[in-house]
Amino acid sequence: MPTITVRFFAAAREAFGARESHISAGSVDELVSTLAEASDPQAATVLSRSSFLVNSVAATDRTAPLADGDTVDVLPPFAGG
């Protein structure tokens, strides 16, 4: 199974208490499930509302295979004004 670098931004960084993590996952869906199972309910909620980038490209197909060394960015909704 590939090892993926996960970068957390904004509320995701706060919920997970880290800027970055390394997870074994074969797809974005699998990565989200793994992170949600290992986290508290607040972090799981943030994940459910987040968008994901794989190597800086929007993850439109969350079942697409990930490769060893890929980077997935977790981007929760941002508030602006």
N, C-alpha and C positions, 0 to 999 in steps of 0.2 A: 504494500500500500504506500502511495507517495506521501512524503512529508511536505506539508504546506506551511508557509509563513502567513500568519493571520495578523493583520494590523487593525487595531481598534481606534476609532475616532470619536470625539465628543462624548455623548452619553454612553456609548459602548465602552470607551476607555474607562469611564467612571464605574460602570457596572461590573466590568471584569477586573478592574484594578491593575491594568497593564496596558502598555502601548502595543505590545506584540506578543504572540505566542506561536508555538510550533505544534501542529496537529497532524495526525495521519488521517487522511480522508481521500476518497476516490472521486467525490463530486462536491459541489457547494451544498446540495441538500444534505449529504452525509456529514459534512463539516458542521453545518448548522445544528443537526441532530446531536452530534457529539458534544458540541459546546453547550447546548441547552440542557442536556442530561447531566453535565458536570457543573452546572452553575445554579445560582439561586433564582427564584422566580422573577426578580427584577431584571436580571441579565437575560433570561429567556424572553421576557416581554420586549426588551430592546431588540433582540435578534428578530423577533417576529415582525417588527416594524421597519427593519433596516433594508437597505439596498446593498448589493455586493458587486465589487469589481474584481475581476480576475486579470492579473497583470495589466491593470489600468483600463480594462475594457468592461463595460457593463455585462453582468452575468445574466443574459436573457434566457438561457437554458441552464437551469440549476442542476440538471441531471448530467450535463456534459462532463466527460472525464477530466480530472485534474492530473497534472504531471508533477513529478518530484521537482521541488524547487519553485513551484508557482507561488505567487503572492495573492492573497485574497484580502481586500479591504472591506471592513464592515462600516457602513455609513448609515447611522441612524438619521431620521428626519432632522433637518436643521431649522431652527426658528430664525427669522430675519426681521429686519425692521428698518 
